[in-house]
Amino acid sequence: MTGKTTNKFSLEVRARAVRMVQEHGGEYPSPLGSRGIGGREDRLLGAYA
């Protein structure tokens, strides 16, 4: 599958998700624990790290 992908979430929603992962990340033993709040840290933080 090739081609341009689109973001189905607004910039505001993505920014909020990043904040949530950063704020609550310490509650989980690893970054993979962020999946528990519905996110993938590598995708959420990739553009902001």
C-alpha positions in Angstrom: 0.0 0.0 0.0 1.5 3.3 -1.1 0.5 6.8 -1.2 0.0 9.7 1.1 -1.7 9.0 4.4 -4.1 11.5 6.1 -4.5 12.3 9.7 -7.9 11.6 11.0 -7.3 13.6 14.2 -7.0 17.3 14.4 -3.7 18.9 15.6 -5.4 19.8 18.9 -6.4 16.2 19.6 -3.0 14.9 18.8 -1.3 17.5 21.0 -3.7 16.5 23.9 -2.8 12.9 23.3 0.9 13.7 23.5 0.4 15.6 26.8 -1.6 12.7 28.3 1.2 10.2 27.4 3.8 12.6 28.9 1.8 13.2 32.1 0.8 9.6 32.7 3.7 7.8 31.3 5.3 7.4 34.7 2.3 5.3 35.8 3.3 2.5 33.5 6.4 0.3 33.7 7.3 1.0 30.0 6.4 3.3 27.1 4.3 0.4 25.8 2.0 0.9 28.8 0.8 4.1 27.0 -1.3 1.7 24.9 -3.5 1.4 28.0 -4.7 5.0 27.5 -5.2 4.4 23.8 -2.0 5.7 22.3 1.2 4.6 20.7 4.0 6.6 22.1 6.2 6.2 19.1 3.6 7.7 16.9 2.4 10.3 19.4 5.8 11.6 20.3 7.6 11.1 17.0 6.8 14.5 15.6 7.2 16.3 18.9 10.3 14.7 20.4 
